[in-house]
Each structure stands twice: as C-alpha cells, then as structure tokens.
Amino acid sequence: MLNGFTVSLMLYGVTCCQTIQYYRFFPADRRSFKLLVAFIWLLDTAQQALLTQAFWYYLIVLRYTKDTEAAYQANWSLIGQVAPTEICAMIVECFFISRICILDARRRRILLLLIPLTFSFFIFIVYIVKCYKLPDFVSATRMQWLVGMLGSLRAVIDLTIAGAMCHILYSHCPSDLTQRFSSLVKILMHYALTTGLFTSVLETLYVVVYLAMPSNMIYIAIYFVHGKIYVNSLLAALNSRKSLRALAEQDIELQPVRFSLFQDVNLPHSHIH
C-alpha cells in the first residue's frame, strides 16, 4: 500500500506540472475549460490530501497509540478518497464522450454510455456507504460484487470511448493523405487507444486482484494510482494541442473541424480548429 501511495504522490506532481503548463500555454481557452482543469486539480489535490492523512494515521498515530485493532480497519480518509477519485473518473469520461458527440453528430449513440456511467455513480455511492458501515479490511469479501461491477463498467466505457475516437478519425480521413497529415492522424489514434487501454487495464487489474486477494492491500495500492491516470489523461489531451499545432503548421492544411478533439476551443494562428 505504501508503494501505491508513493506512486500516486509522484503522479500528483505530474498533475500539478500539467496544470501549470495548461494555464501557461492556453490562456485564451474558454472559461469552461479553465474551470474544468481547476476543478479536476482540486479533486486530485483532495484525494492526495486524504491519502496523506490516512498514511499519517497508520504510520504515525497508530504506532504512537499502539491500537492494533484500528490497524485492521479503514479509517475515514482512506474510505473518503474514493469519492474524489471516482468523481474525477466520471468527469473525464463525460468530457471525452462530449468530444465524440461534437466530432460527429451522427454518433449520438455514444450518449448511451451515460447509462452505465450513471449506474457506476450509484454503485460507488453504495460502496462508500458499505465501507463506512463495515470498515474492517476483512469485510472486503462482502463487497466483491460491487467492485467487480464498478470496475467492469469503467473498463467497458473507456474502451468504447477509445474505439469511437479511433473510428471517427479513421472514417473521416480522406484517401489522399500527405505523409505528415497521416502521421498526425496516427498520433491522435495512438493517443486515444493508449489512454483507453491503459485505464481499462488498470481497472481490470484492480478488479482481478481484489477478487483474488480481498484481504491483501495490493488492490488498494492499484486504486491509489488509477485515479491519477484519468486526471493526467485529460490534462495531456489538452496540453498536447501545442505539439499537434506545431506539427499541423508545418505546411499542413487540415480538413474541417471534425479532426479535432477540441472543436469549441480557440486555437489562434493554427490550422486546427
């Protein structure tokens, strides 16, 4: 569990760097995007603060009080960090779903993902309530079905989003692509697939470890990390526009707005709209 906390702390540093980079390089972005980034950063900060408090409690407080029974129970902050983690994941998924709807109005079917997304929200609420009622780690075996459903829904949503993005990019590409333009499209597709696969693999790994070893702390360490991946995937998508813009400005005249994941973001002096 300590290793998971260490990795999450490192990823939080990446989150802070990406947040600073966003406000530095995209001051002309819409206010809604700026507020989204600020809110995501605040949620990630809250999650990291709760994790820090939890480890202070287990490593310092319990060692001083020598309360052996409390060491086998999840304290309030360890349970509470689930809330900002899941909210971040849902916000990021909603963001990419909205981008897909803007890219291709014919793909309104992607909005059907809001159904499992809403369902996952209620599952995580039930999970938190049950964790507070049954805080001892041994009771984790009683909530395996909740974790299995939540992780499976997240993995399916992420893979569907990645697949939809790649399909839109591929289907809207003209046949007579230049080599540089083709490289740009491949970069976008590679990013979409990598992000979706990475989050899905982490979700699947978390569920498998939880179901196989519910009394072990390994699944908790994985959970500490997976929320940070969602946050950084959103920030990376926003910040990558700078490098993509530089590539696009090298004598590439891009096709209409459908090729951009950020239709309603103003990109001055760029061919990407």
Wavefront OBJ file of the C-alpha trace (Angstrom):
o trace
v 0.000 0.000 0.000
v 2.914 2.331 0.743
v 4.269 1.781 -2.771
v 0.911 2.788 -4.225
v 0.924 5.950 -2.137
v 4.437 6.795 -3.335
v 3.487 6.343 -6.993
v 0.305 8.369 -6.529
v 2.351 11.164 -4.967
v 4.660 11.168 -7.983
v 1.695 11.260 -10.352
v 0.192 14.124 -8.365
v 3.379 16.048 -9.086
v 2.826 15.331 -12.781
v -0.746 16.593 -12.408
v 0.483 19.864 -10.907
v 3.061 20.305 -13.679
v 0.472 19.653 -16.374
v -1.978 22.059 -14.736
v 0.625 24.825 -14.653
v 1.555 24.072 -18.252
v -2.081 24.315 -19.324
v -2.653 27.764 -17.826
v 0.695 28.929 -19.168
v 0.249 27.875 -22.794
v -3.521 28.208 -23.225
v -4.588 31.498 -21.620
v -7.118 32.088 -24.416
v -9.080 28.889 -23.803
v -12.739 29.063 -22.942
v -13.620 29.707 -19.322
v -15.397 26.354 -19.110
v -12.137 24.550 -19.928
v -10.207 26.585 -17.377
v -12.796 25.846 -14.699
v -12.755 22.166 -15.635
v -8.982 21.964 -15.221
v -9.148 23.831 -11.905
v -11.900 21.562 -10.606
v -10.084 18.405 -11.671
v -6.908 19.627 -9.985
v -8.795 20.447 -6.772
v -10.366 16.986 -6.723
v -6.993 15.343 -7.285
v -5.498 17.505 -4.547
v -8.293 16.495 -2.179
v -7.687 12.834 -2.956
v -3.968 13.182 -2.309
v -4.609 15.067 0.935
v -6.935 12.304 2.139
v -4.336 9.683 1.247
v -1.667 11.620 3.137
v -3.886 11.838 6.212
v -4.591 8.108 6.007
v -0.910 7.223 5.916
v -0.170 9.650 8.740
v -2.814 7.826 10.738
v -1.484 4.335 10.008
v 2.248 5.082 10.173
v 2.393 7.685 12.962
v -0.779 7.808 15.033
v -1.320 4.061 15.382
v 2.340 3.478 16.143
v 2.085 6.008 18.965
v -1.249 4.759 20.348
v -0.435 1.078 19.679
v -4.049 0.382 18.738
v -3.708 -2.955 16.955
v -7.427 -3.312 16.221
v -7.591 0.015 14.379
v -4.750 -1.106 12.119
v -7.090 -3.672 10.568
v -9.780 -1.120 9.770
v -10.043 1.518 7.058
v -10.123 4.984 8.592
v -12.407 7.750 7.318
v -9.853 9.358 4.978
v -8.863 6.071 3.337
v -12.521 5.469 2.515
v -13.206 9.113 1.679
v -10.512 9.273 -1.000
v -12.713 7.026 -3.135
v -15.137 9.935 -3.704
v -12.785 12.397 -5.478
v -11.200 9.515 -7.386
v -14.497 8.279 -8.817
v -15.784 11.795 -9.492
v -12.603 12.574 -11.453
v -13.008 9.395 -13.491
v -16.625 10.224 -14.338
v -15.810 13.817 -15.286
v -13.001 12.709 -17.598
v -15.221 10.099 -19.235
v -18.021 12.647 -19.698
v -15.515 15.048 -21.243
v -14.387 12.574 -23.878
v -17.965 11.496 -24.568
v -18.888 15.132 -25.213
v -15.892 15.490 -27.560
v -17.078 12.500 -29.566
v -20.563 13.994 -29.897
v -19.043 17.241 -31.190
v -16.753 15.441 -33.613
v -19.552 13.543 -35.276
v -23.197 14.434 -34.698
v -24.229 11.126 -36.254
v -22.691 9.266 -33.341
v -25.213 10.325 -30.746
v -25.373 6.651 -29.865
v -22.265 7.255 -27.785
v -24.561 9.042 -25.343
v -25.806 5.593 -24.378
v -22.591 5.364 -22.370
v -24.169 7.813 -19.954
v -26.383 4.940 -18.779
v -23.550 2.736 -17.415
v -21.800 5.924 -16.294
v -24.805 6.885 -14.173
v -25.101 3.330 -12.930
v -21.444 3.356 -11.866
v -22.073 6.564 -9.911
v -24.747 4.893 -7.791
v -22.551 1.820 -7.326
v -19.702 3.878 -5.916
v -22.106 5.669 -3.553
v -23.320 2.299 -2.264
v -19.714 1.119 -1.984
v -18.675 4.094 0.155
v -21.685 3.693 2.447
v -20.916 -0.003 2.923
v -17.250 0.752 3.600
v -18.171 3.159 6.395
v -20.559 0.592 7.857
v -18.022 -2.241 7.536
v -14.610 -0.551 7.852
v -12.577 -3.649 8.728
v -10.496 -4.971 5.843
v -11.821 -8.499 6.342
v -15.271 -7.284 5.242
v -13.872 -6.570 1.773
v -15.038 -10.030 0.722
v -18.645 -8.907 1.195
v -18.307 -6.149 -1.397
v -16.624 -8.023 -4.217
v -19.685 -7.828 -6.444
v -19.757 -4.026 -6.131
v -16.095 -3.685 -7.047
v -16.481 -6.142 -9.907
v -19.423 -4.248 -11.388
v -17.826 -0.835 -10.964
v -14.504 -1.876 -12.474
v -16.152 -3.687 -15.370
v -18.320 -0.690 -16.224
v -15.314 1.629 -16.154
v -13.280 -0.667 -18.414
v -16.110 -1.017 -20.948
v -16.728 2.740 -21.021
v -13.039 3.552 -21.530
v -12.589 1.009 -24.315
v -15.746 2.197 -26.073
v -14.609 5.818 -25.921
v -11.177 4.915 -27.322
v -12.703 2.819 -30.089
v -15.203 5.526 -31.043
v -12.470 8.173 -31.262
v -10.292 5.987 -33.464
v -13.224 5.097 -35.716
v -14.165 8.751 -36.185
v -10.600 9.747 -37.036
v -10.223 6.856 -39.472
v -13.614 7.229 -41.164
v -13.215 10.972 -41.755
v -9.733 10.782 -43.226
v -9.562 11.436 -46.965
v -7.833 8.825 -49.084
v -5.181 11.183 -50.486
v -3.399 11.977 -47.228
v 0.040 13.516 -47.155
v 2.631 11.681 -45.120
v 2.709 14.365 -42.445
v -1.057 14.548 -42.175
v -1.218 10.775 -41.944
v 1.316 10.893 -39.119
v -0.825 13.415 -37.267
v -3.901 11.217 -37.514
v -1.901 8.196 -36.361
v -0.685 10.162 -33.348
v -4.255 11.025 -32.379
v -5.404 7.436 -32.822
v -2.417 6.127 -30.885
v -3.151 8.511 -28.024
v -6.834 7.540 -27.888
v -6.050 3.818 -27.893
v -3.232 4.101 -25.368
v -5.322 6.111 -22.923
v -8.353 3.840 -23.173
v -6.324 0.642 -22.938
v -4.210 1.873 -20.040
v -7.162 2.883 -17.870
v -9.029 -0.300 -18.803
v -6.051 -2.498 -17.948
v -5.671 -0.783 -14.580
v -9.368 -1.195 -13.839
v -9.243 -4.860 -14.810
v -6.092 -5.433 -12.767
v -7.691 -3.755 -9.764
v -10.805 -5.935 -10.001
v -8.837 -9.161 -10.543
v -6.528 -8.523 -7.594
v -9.467 -7.505 -5.409
v -11.416 -10.652 -6.237
v -8.377 -12.913 -5.913
v -6.883 -11.375 -2.763
v -9.533 -9.288 -0.963
v -7.650 -9.456 2.339
v -4.441 -8.180 0.719
v -3.586 -4.484 0.407
v -2.286 -4.733 -3.172
v -5.633 -3.801 -4.738
v -5.730 -0.631 -2.630
v -2.305 0.392 -3.954
v -3.537 -0.070 -7.533
v -6.604 2.029 -6.784
v -4.438 4.891 -5.492
v -2.777 5.096 -8.905
v -5.660 4.557 -11.319
v -7.464 7.796 -10.429
v -4.356 9.811 -11.228
v -4.244 8.245 -14.686
v -7.681 9.645 -15.519
v -6.714 13.146 -14.411
v -3.455 13.153 -16.334
v -5.105 11.735 -19.462
v -7.425 14.747 -19.585
v -4.628 17.233 -18.949
v -2.392 15.511 -21.501
v -5.168 15.725 -24.090
v -5.499 19.459 -23.525
v -1.777 20.169 -23.409
v -0.957 18.027 -26.439
v -2.612 20.627 -28.660
v 0.564 22.696 -28.554
v 2.738 19.985 -30.092
v -0.023 18.960 -32.512
v -0.408 22.580 -33.553
v 3.308 22.812 -34.278
v 3.081 19.694 -36.421
v -0.012 20.971 -38.206
v 1.569 24.324 -39.006
v 4.333 22.636 -40.959
v 2.562 23.247 -44.237
v -0.443 21.058 -43.382
v -3.870 22.325 -44.264
v -6.142 20.207 -42.127
v -9.659 19.248 -43.051
v -12.669 20.579 -41.192
v -13.346 20.713 -37.506
v -14.142 17.017 -37.228
v -10.494 16.108 -36.855
v -10.083 17.962 -33.580
v -10.980 16.703 -30.148
v -11.485 20.311 -29.140
v -13.887 21.902 -31.581
v -15.004 24.691 -29.302
v -11.509 25.696 -28.173
v -10.000 28.698 -29.886
v -6.576 27.949 -31.286
v -5.111 31.188 -32.577
v -2.807 31.080 -35.563
v -3.481 27.390 -36.067
v -4.946 25.279 -38.774
v -6.590 23.089 -36.123
v -9.998 24.489 -35.263
l 1 2 3 4 5 6 7 8 9 10 11 12 13 14 15 16 17 18 19 20 21 22 23 24 25 26 27 28 29 30 31 32 33 34 35 36 37 38 39 40 41 42 43 44 45 46 47 48 49 50 51 52 53 54 55 56 57 58 59 60 61 62 63 64 65 66 67 68 69 70 71 72 73 74 75 76 77 78 79 80 81 82 83 84 85 86 87 88 89 90 91 92 93 94 95 96 97 98 99 100 101 102 103 104 105 106 107 108 109 110 111 112 113 114 115 116 117 118 119 120 121 122 123 124 125 126 127 128 129 130 131 132 133 134 135 136 137 138 139 140 141 142 143 144 145 146 147 148 149 150 151 152 153 154 155 156 157 158 159 160 161 162 163 164 165 166 167 168 169 170 171 172 173 174 175 176 177 178 179 180 181 182 183 184 185 186 187 188 189 190 191 192 193 194 195 196 197 198 199 200 201 202 203 204 205 206 207 208 209 210 211 212 213 214 215 216 217 218 219 220 221 222 223 224 225 226 227 228 229 230 231 232 233 234 235 236 237 238 239 240 241 242 243 244 245 246 247 248 249 250 251 252 253 254 255 256 257 258 259 260 261 262 263 264 265 266 267 268 269 270 271 272 273
